[in-house]
Amino acid sequence: MKVGIIGNMNNMYFSLTRYLLDLGYDCDQLIFDYEPAHFHPSSDSDNAELINHCKELSWGDPARFLHLNFSQIKKDLEPYSFLIGSGPAPAFVNRIGRKLDIFIPYGDDLYSLPFFRIVHPVRTPAYLALAYYQMKGIRETPYVIFDKTNVRFEKIFAKLKYKGQRIFSPPPLLYHKEYAAEKMIKNEKDNPRLSVMRKLRADNDLVIVQHIRQLWKRHSDIWSNKGNDKLIKGFADFINMHPGIKAKLILFEYGTDVQYSRQLIDQLGMQENVVWFSKMPRKHIMYVIDNCDMVVGELIHSWLTYCVVFEALCMGKPLMHKRIDKDFTEEYTSLYPMIYADSQETILEGLKQLLKKKEELIQLGIKGKEWFLHYGVKKPVDHIVEIIKKKTGVGLMISEYLSLL
């Protein structure tokens, strides 16, 4: 029995591959041909043995859906008796007469790809065909692992008319063992930005990072808006209110609105307090997080789990973002501690809280990590292992998956 995991957006599926390999499963990560280079598994690990379990596909781009050799796709997937997929995987797998065993969406593969969308006329036929097979493929998949979302997004999920079993859980979004203290110390020499980060840490009272895309002015759909401008304005208010404090906000040259964020920073006279890093792999981002006082996530929509959240929780760092708790308490008996923010004003209040209660917030980060290990690692892996066992009868020789924690 061999497991194939199709797609690796945000590097979140390579993390699942690593957990399954740890548990003794024969598993490969299959990478679509259009996925960004900084989401390649080598961005998470330099382990050559692990990279051998990664196969780069010659297909996957939705724009080429009508111009592919589907017999080649069938051949590529033939070795795998159990398929887990994301992105357009439901469409490609359904088109060759198979179905996924588990669909684990990351976003637009659920709210965009299954529906009609306006694209360049040349690509419209391909996207229409893919939407048909994406919808059909999702509906025929027996299990969807997709965490509880906000009320508005749940209405989009309802449009799929999915009849299988939805498991309210995030996938294991990152491989936490890679970021254990001893492992990070061992790999320090391989991080070219670590010395810069440590100097920022040493020279400042507070260091805050927001490492999501700069996407707040020209977003293509409502779900892409990250609200970065709210953070920049709130941070400017904080600096103006505390002129003697040494504080830095770290942002990344990533996303369509970098130039607008730079312009806003210039207008506010904040150039000296903002540090820009170039786009970097997660294995380096985690060192940045480790040397910061707080991580800021998305500020427009209420979400419980996504990559930035788990990256902060994994490193035991205080987290500030938007989360409306009542949207999630039905599925979760407890939620990780955090600081709520959705506006310029609440950003300011959150930063003031960080300044006044820095030691208390350190404990908040520690508690967040405990939540992450339970709900972000053990429970999702448990769910996936149980589904594999149910179909194939292939189980594990360990109890409670203790090796994961």
C-alpha positions in Angstrom: 0.0 0.0 0.0 1.4 3.3 -1.1 0.1 6.8 -0.3 0.3 9.6 -2.8 -0.2 13.2 -1.6 -1.0 15.4 -4.6 -0.2 19.2 -4.3 2.0 21.1 -1.9 0.7 24.7 -1.7 2.1 26.5 1.3 4.3 23.4 2.0 1.5 22.2 4.2 1.2 18.8 2.5 4.8 17.9 2.6 4.4 18.2 6.4 1.8 15.5 6.3 4.1 13.4 4.1 6.8 13.6 6.8 4.4 12.6 9.6 3.2 9.6 7.6 6.8 8.6 6.8 7.6 8.8 10.5 4.8 6.4 11.2 6.1 3.9 8.7 3.9 4.5 5.7 5.2 4.3 2.2 4.4 7.8 1.1 5.3 10.3 -1.7 4.8 14.0 -2.1 3.6 14.8 -5.7 4.2 18.4 -6.7 2.1 20.2 -9.3 4.0 21.9 -12.1 2.7 25.4 -11.4 3.4 25.6 -7.7 5.7 28.4 -6.5 9.3 27.5 -6.0 9.4 28.8 -2.4 6.8 26.1 -1.6 9.1 23.3 -2.8 9.8 20.7 0.0 13.4 21.9 0.0 12.1 25.1 1.6 11.2 23.0 4.6 14.1 20.6 4.8 17.5 19.9 3.4 17.2 16.2 4.2 18.1 14.4 0.9 16.4 11.2 2.0 13.1 13.1 2.4 13.5 14.9 -0.9 13.7 11.5 -2.5 10.0 11.0 -1.5 9.1 14.1 -3.6 8.1 13.7 -7.3 7.6 16.7 -9.6 4.7 16.3 -11.9 4.5 17.6 -15.5 0.9 18.6 -15.0 -1.4 20.4 -12.6 -1.9 23.9 -14.0 -5.6 24.5 -14.4 -5.0 26.7 -17.5 -3.7 23.6 -19.3 -6.5 21.2 -18.3 -7.7 20.6 -21.8 -4.2 20.1 -23.3 -2.8 17.3 -21.2 -2.0 13.7 -21.8 -4.4 12.1 -19.3 -2.9 8.7 -19.9 0.4 10.1 -18.4 -1.5 11.4 -15.4 -3.1 7.9 -15.0 0.4 6.3 -15.2 1.8 8.8 -12.7 -0.8 8.0 -10.1 -0.9 4.2 -10.8 1.6 3.3 -8.0 -0.6 4.8 -5.3 -3.6 2.9 -3.8 -4.4 5.7 -1.5 -4.7 9.3 -2.7 -4.8 12.5 -0.7 -5.1 15.7 -2.7 -5.4 19.5 -2.7 -5.6 22.2 -5.3 -7.0 20.9 -8.6 -6.3 17.3 -7.6 -10.0 16.3 -7.4 -10.5 17.4 -11.1 -7.4 15.6 -12.4 -8.1 12.4 -10.5 -11.8 12.4 -11.4 -10.9 12.9 -15.1 -8.9 9.7 -15.2 -11.7 7.7 -13.6 -10.4 7.6 -10.0 -11.4 9.5 -6.9 -9.4 10.9 -4.0 -9.6 9.2 -0.7 -9.2 12.5 1.2 -9.5 16.0 -0.1 -7.7 18.6 2.1 -8.4 22.1 0.5 -6.3 25.1 1.2 -8.6 27.9 -0.1 -9.3 28.7 -3.7 -9.4 25.0 -4.6 -12.6 25.1 -2.7 -14.1 28.6 -3.2 -12.9 29.3 -6.7 -11.9 26.2 -8.8 -15.2 24.4 -8.6 -17.2 27.4 -9.8 -17.3 29.6 -13.0 -14.7 32.3 -12.9 -13.8 35.2 -15.2 -10.4 34.5 -16.8 -8.8 35.4 -20.1 -11.0 34.2 -22.9 -8.2 31.9 -24.2 -8.3 30.1 -20.9 -12.0 30.0 -20.3 -12.7 26.6 -21.8 -10.0 25.0 -19.7 -11.3 26.6 -16.5 -14.9 25.6 -17.3 -13.9 22.0 -17.9 -11.8 22.0 -14.7 -14.6 23.5 -12.7 -16.9 20.6 -13.8 -14.5 17.9 -12.8 -13.4 19.8 -9.6 -16.9 19.9 -8.4 -17.6 16.3 -9.4 -14.3 15.1 -7.9 -15.0 16.9 -4.5 -18.5 15.5 -4.3 -17.2 11.9 -4.9 -14.4 12.1 -2.4 -15.5 10.2 0.8 -13.7 12.5 3.2 -12.9 16.2 3.3 -10.6 17.5 6.0 -11.5 21.1 6.3 -11.6 23.1 9.5 -14.5 25.2 10.7 -14.5 28.6 9.1 -16.4 31.8 9.5 -20.2 32.0 8.8 -19.7 33.6 5.3 -17.3 31.0 4.1 -19.4 28.1 5.4 -22.1 29.3 3.0 -19.6 28.8 0.1 -18.8 25.3 1.3 -22.6 24.6 1.4 -22.8 25.4 -2.3 -20.6 22.3 -3.0 -23.5 20.1 -1.7 -21.0 17.7 -0.4 -22.5 14.5 0.9 -19.4 12.7 2.2 -17.9 13.1 5.7 -16.4 16.4 6.5 -13.9 16.3 9.3 -13.6 19.6 11.2 -9.8 19.8 11.6 -6.8 21.5 10.1 -4.3 19.3 8.4 -0.9 19.1 10.1 0.2 22.4 8.5 3.9 22.1 9.4 6.3 19.5 10.7 7.0 20.7 14.2 10.1 18.5 14.8 12.0 20.6 12.2 11.7 23.5 14.6 12.7 21.9 17.8 15.3 24.0 19.6 18.1 21.5 19.2 17.4 21.1 15.5 17.3 24.9 14.9 20.6 25.4 16.7 22.2 22.7 14.5 20.9 24.4 11.3 21.8 28.0 12.3 24.8 28.1 10.0 22.6 27.5 7.0 20.5 30.6 7.6 22.0 33.7 5.9 19.6 36.0 7.6 20.1 34.9 11.2 22.8 37.4 12.0 20.6 40.3 10.7 17.7 39.0 12.7 19.7 38.7 15.9 21.0 42.2 15.6 17.4 43.5 15.2 16.5 41.6 18.3 19.4 42.9 20.3 18.9 46.5 19.2 15.2 46.8 19.9 12.7 46.6 22.7 10.0 45.1 20.6 10.1 43.2 17.3 6.8 42.4 15.5 6.5 40.3 12.3 3.7 39.9 9.8 5.0 37.4 7.2 1.8 36.9 5.1 1.4 38.4 1.6 1.1 42.2 1.2 -2.4 42.0 -0.2 -4.9 44.7 0.8 -5.4 47.1 -2.1 -5.7 45.1 -5.3 -7.0 41.7 -4.1 -8.6 39.6 -6.8 -11.3 38.3 -4.4 -12.6 39.1 -1.0 -10.8 36.2 0.7 -7.4 37.3 -0.4 -7.5 40.6 1.5 -5.1 40.4 4.4 -5.6 43.9 5.9 -1.9 44.7 6.0 -2.6 48.5 5.9 -4.4 48.2 9.3 -1.3 46.8 10.9 1.0 49.5 9.3 -1.4 52.3 10.5 -1.8 50.8 14.0 1.9 50.3 14.4 2.5 54.0 13.3 0.0 55.1 16.0 1.9 53.0 18.6 5.3 54.5 17.7 3.9 58.0 17.7 2.4 57.4 21.2 5.7 55.9 22.5 8.4 58.0 20.8 11.2 56.7 23.0 10.6 53.1 22.3 12.9 51.1 20.0 10.5 48.9 17.9 10.6 47.3 14.5 7.9 45.9 12.3 9.2 43.2 9.9 7.4 42.8 6.6 8.1 40.6 3.6 8.5 41.5 -0.1 5.7 39.1 -1.0 2.4 39.8 -2.5 0.9 42.1 -5.2 0.7 45.2 -2.9 4.3 45.6 -1.7 4.6 48.9 -3.5 1.4 50.3 -1.9 2.6 49.2 1.6 5.9 50.9 1.0 4.0 54.1 -0.1 1.8 54.0 3.0 4.9 53.6 5.2 6.5 56.6 3.5 3.4 58.7 4.0 3.4 57.9 7.7 7.1 58.6 8.1 7.7 55.1 9.4 10.7 54.1 7.2 13.1 53.8 10.2 10.7 51.5 12.1 9.9 49.0 9.3 12.3 46.3 8.0 11.7 44.5 4.7 12.9 41.0 4.1 12.9 39.3 0.8 10.7 36.3 0.2 12.3 33.3 2.0 11.6 29.6 2.7 9.8 28.6 5.8 12.9 27.0 7.3 14.3 30.6 7.5 11.1 32.3 8.4 10.9 30.3 11.6 14.1 31.8 12.8 12.6 35.3 12.2 9.6 34.3 14.3 11.8 32.8 17.0 13.5 36.2 17.4 10.3 38.2 17.5 8.0 39.2 20.3 4.7 38.8 18.4 3.4 37.5 15.1 0.5 39.2 13.4 -1.8 37.3 11.0 -4.8 38.2 8.9 -7.0 41.1 10.0 -10.1 41.1 7.7 -11.8 37.7 8.0 -12.2 35.5 11.1 -10.2 32.3 10.8 -9.1 29.7 13.4 -6.3 27.9 11.7 -3.9 28.7 8.8 -0.2 28.5 8.2 0.8 31.8 9.9 -1.2 30.8 13.0 0.5 27.4 13.3 3.9 28.9 12.6 3.5 31.3 15.5 2.0 28.7 17.8 4.7 26.1 16.9 7.4 28.6 18.0 5.5 29.4 21.2 5.0 33.1 20.2 2.1 35.4 21.1 -0.3 35.8 18.2 -2.5 38.7 17.1 -5.1 38.4 14.4 -8.9 38.2 13.8 -10.8 35.3 15.3 -14.5 35.5 16.3 -14.6 32.8 19.0 -18.3 31.9 18.7 -17.7 30.7 15.2 -15.6 27.8 16.5 -16.7 26.8 20.0 -19.1 24.2 18.6 -16.3 22.2 17.2 -13.6 23.0 19.7 -13.7 22.6 23.5 -10.9 25.1 23.8 -9.2 27.7 21.6 -5.6 28.8 21.6 -5.0 32.1 23.5 -4.4 35.2 21.3 -4.9 38.9 21.0 -7.8 40.0 18.9 -7.2 42.6 16.2 -9.2 43.7 13.1 -8.6 47.4 12.8 -6.0 50.2 13.2 -7.4 50.8 16.7 -7.3 47.2 17.9 -3.8 46.8 16.5 -2.7 49.8 18.7 -4.4 48.3 21.8 -2.7 44.9 21.1 0.7 46.5 20.8 0.2 48.5 24.0 -0.7 45.2 25.7 2.5 43.6 24.5 4.5 46.5 25.8 2.9 46.5 29.3 2.5 42.7 29.7 5.4 41.2 27.8 6.1 38.5 30.4 2.4 37.5 30.5 2.3 37.2 26.8 5.3 34.9 26.8 3.1 32.5 28.8 0.3 33.0 26.3 2.7 31.8 23.6 3.6 28.7 25.6 0.0 27.8 26.1 -0.6 28.3 22.4 2.1 25.8 21.6 0.4 23.1 23.8 -2.9 23.7 21.8 -1.0 23.4 18.5 0.6 20.1 19.4 -2.8 18.6 20.3 -5.1 20.1 17.6 -2.5 20.9 14.9 -0.5 17.7 15.0 -1.9 14.7 16.9 -5.6 15.0 16.1 -5.3 15.6 12.3 -2.8 12.8 12.0 -5.1 10.5 14.0 -8.0 11.3 11.6 -5.9 10.5 8.5 -4.4 7.3 9.9 -7.9 6.1 10.9 -9.2 6.7 7.3 -6.2 4.9 5.8 -6.8 1.9 8.2 -10.4 1.8 7.3 -9.7 1.5 3.6 -6.5 -0.5 3.5 -6.3 -2.3 6.9 -2.8 -1.0 7.2 -2.4 0.2 10.8 0.4 1.3 13.1 2.4 -0.6 15.7 2.5 2.3 18.1 -0.2 3.7 20.4 -1.3 7.2 20.8 1.3 8.3 18.2 3.7 9.3 20.9 6.6 9.6 18.5 4.8 12.7 17.0 5.0 14.8 20.1 
